[in-house]
Amino acid sequence: MSENQLAKLREQVDQINLQILELLNERGKIVQAIGEEKKKHGTNRFDPVRERESLDLLLKNYDGPYTEATIKHLFKQIFKASLELQKIDYEKTLLVSRKAHPENTVVNINGETVGDGVQRFVMGPCAVESYEQVREVALALKEHGLTLMRGGAYKPRTSPYDFQGLGVEGLKILRQVADELELSVITEIVTPQDVELALDYVDVIQVGARNMQNFELLKTVGTVKKPVLLKRGLSATISEFINAAEYIMAGGNDQIILCERGIRTYERATRNTLDISAVPILKKETHLPVAVDVTHSTGRRDLLLPTAKAALAIGADLVMAEVHPDPAVALSDSLQQMDIPQFHDFMNELNAFKERLV
Ligand SMILES: C=C(O[C@@H]1C=C(C(=O)O)C=C[C@H]1O)C(=O)O
């Protein structure tokens, strides 16, 4: 074959490539329209019966040099790409997505706002152990003008033999201290049945990492008129995390704070690996405020300050950390909680750091 002939044939192939590309574009647009229709009717995106019919029609009319298996394979790839295209279109319309709602959602907790550009803190003990313990921590919070207090009454623990929390008694203690000192309470609720009861005691319901995909709990907190702090699951991807928030918003509750709390990786130097880049990703993909829990992500008291600074620098709306009057005897997480003098130093350093950021 002459060089001239080769160049001519290649020119023909280029022209055909462009035609295929144009047809693929056209096909893609139709597939997107099909996706919209399916969404309206709540139909599954994947339709294997339809794909089978399309393949049968193609092979019936096929009389070319490729094997049938090759043609099947090529079209299966096109179907797969079409499904991806429909998925992207679906995601565009998630209620939590920035595309659906470009403005930031501001969560209002008894007049204190999260997500309005002012970076805030939520501090408190890992678990509620007694009225005196919570009050001592709460008084320390007040010294720094903080209004959001965390504390666990229901503790989902790895071992069933570890302290499981005081339950309703714990909720009562939190409420009492919060009322006495004008604070708001964030606490974890672990079952859908306890949500209604919690409404009387709690200002923000926390859905913990281990319950991020407890869909019944997500649906229940989606129906109440209380802000929800949703923690990222131990091994959850960002997309799974966003979809968990969508469950809450789909129920009608848009007062959601997303909380990065470290993910499970091979690294053992920290309890979990703080996925700091999740913060700007979540803020870009969704319109919800984002918190960083530096205590659970690191599991190390010596890393609380540097990671909290990183969280502020990267744009977190809220930083969460744990404080206990006497961490050595704490009933949970004793290695990672700060004592009160350490907490004061932590807050002073962070406030000075915040000043330097602006
Ligand atoms: C386009 C559709 O959605 C999907 C994609 C298909 C395709 O690309 O041909 C076929 C069936 C579905 O799995 C459809 O249902 O028609």
The ligand as an SDF file (V2000), in Angstrom:
LIG
                    3D

 16 16  0  0  0  0  0  0  0  0999 V2000
  -31.4200    4.9120   28.1590 C   0  0  0  0  0  0  0  0  0  0  0  0
  -31.9330    4.0960   29.0830 C   0  0  0  0  0  0  0  0  0  0  0  0
  -31.2920    3.8260   30.2880 O   0  0  0  0  0  0  0  0  0  0  0  0
  -30.2760    2.8460   30.4410 C   0  0  0  0  0  0  0  0  0  0  0  0
  -29.3400    2.9390   29.3150 C   0  0  0  0  0  0  0  0  0  0  0  0
  -29.6080    2.3040   28.1520 C   0  0  0  0  0  0  0  0  0  0  0  0
  -28.9200    2.6810   26.8810 C   0  0  0  0  0  0  0  0  0  0  0  0
  -27.9300    3.3940   26.9480 O   0  0  0  0  0  0  0  0  0  0  0  0
  -29.3990    2.2940   25.8080 O   0  0  0  0  0  0  0  0  0  0  0  0
  -30.5750    1.2710   28.1670 C   0  0  0  0  0  0  0  0  0  0  0  0
  -31.2430    0.9030   29.2970 C   0  0  0  0  0  0  0  0  0  0  0  0
  -30.9550    1.4920   30.6050 C   0  0  0  0  0  0  0  0  0  0  0  0
  -30.1580    0.5960   31.3350 O   0  0  0  0  0  0  0  0  0  0  0  0
  -33.2540    3.4610   28.8530 C   0  0  0  0  0  0  0  0  0  0  0  0
  -33.8000    2.9430   29.8400 O   0  0  0  0  0  0  0  0  0  0  0  0
  -33.7450    3.4870   27.7340 O   0  0  0  0  0  0  0  0  0  0  0  0
  1  2  2  0
  2  3  1  0
  2 14  1  0
  3  4  1  0
  4  5  1  0
  4 12  1  0
  5  6  2  0
  6  7  1  0
  6 10  1  0
  7  8  2  0
  7  9  1  0
 10 11  2  0
 11 12  1  0
 12 13  1  0
 14 15  2  0
 14 16  1  0
M  END
$$$$
